[in-house]
Amino acid sequence: IGVLWQTSSSLPGSSSRSGVTSRALALTLVAFSPGLLMVDHIHFQYNGMVIGLHVCALTAAHAQSPVLAAVLFSVLVHTKHIFAFAAPAMAAHLLA
């Protein structure tokens, strides 16, 4: 969901007649997809959520929000330690 939200921010939010933007509609359809929920949350142990956190942390770092990037990355590493491999790169980017 985080990946979709961050990547769709650059797309124009064209409104339909009902006033629902295409971004909100796409986010809702992906967020409540039963197949995605079952596969992601049962088999892969929330990989979609942590990848979304990673993308959000990278986006915050790119947007010159180092505190937000550090908080999001900290939550990411505490949620799933496999993302610790990216810590040196994130620290170097935030300290530069």
WOKA-V886636 format. One record per pair of residues at least 12 apart in sequence whose ideal C-beta (glycine too) atoms are under 8 Angstrom apart, sorted by the first residue. I is the first residue (numbers start at 1). J is the second residue. D is the distance in Angstrom with one decimal. If there is no record, write none. Layout:
BEGIN
i=I j=J d=D
i=I j=J d=D
END
This chain:
BEGIN
i=1 j=27 d=6.6
i=1 j=30 d=6.4
i=1 j=31 d=5.1
i=1 j=48 d=7.2
i=1 j=49 d=7.6
i=1 j=52 d=5.7
i=2 j=49 d=7.3
i=2 j=51 d=7.5
i=2 j=52 d=2.3
i=2 j=53 d=6.2
i=2 j=55 d=5.7
i=2 j=56 d=5.0
i=3 j=48 d=7.7
i=3 j=51 d=6.2
i=3 j=52 d=5.1
i=3 j=55 d=4.9
i=4 j=26 d=6.3
i=4 j=27 d=5.7
i=4 j=30 d=5.3
i=5 j=23 d=7.9
i=5 j=27 d=6.0
i=5 j=52 d=7.7
i=6 j=52 d=7.8
i=6 j=55 d=5.1
i=6 j=56 d=6.0
i=6 j=59 d=5.0
i=7 j=55 d=7.6
i=8 j=23 d=4.7
i=8 j=26 d=6.4
i=8 j=27 d=7.3
i=9 j=23 d=7.7
i=11 j=23 d=6.5
i=36 j=48 d=7.1
i=45 j=80 d=7.7
i=46 j=79 d=7.4
i=46 j=80 d=7.4
i=47 j=80 d=7.8
i=49 j=79 d=7.6
i=50 j=76 d=5.8
i=50 j=79 d=5.5
i=50 j=80 d=4.7
i=50 j=83 d=6.5
i=53 j=72 d=5.8
i=53 j=73 d=7.9
i=53 j=75 d=6.2
i=53 j=76 d=4.3
i=53 j=79 d=6.9
i=54 j=73 d=7.8
i=54 j=76 d=5.6
i=54 j=83 d=6.3
i=54 j=86 d=7.2
i=56 j=72 d=5.2
i=57 j=69 d=5.1
i=57 j=72 d=3.8
i=57 j=73 d=4.3
i=57 j=76 d=6.1
i=57 j=90 d=7.1
i=60 j=72 d=5.9
i=61 j=90 d=7.0
i=61 j=93 d=5.6
i=61 j=94 d=6.3
i=66 j=94 d=5.0
i=69 j=90 d=7.4
i=69 j=94 d=6.2
i=70 j=94 d=6.2
i=73 j=86 d=7.8
i=73 j=87 d=7.6
i=73 j=90 d=5.3
END
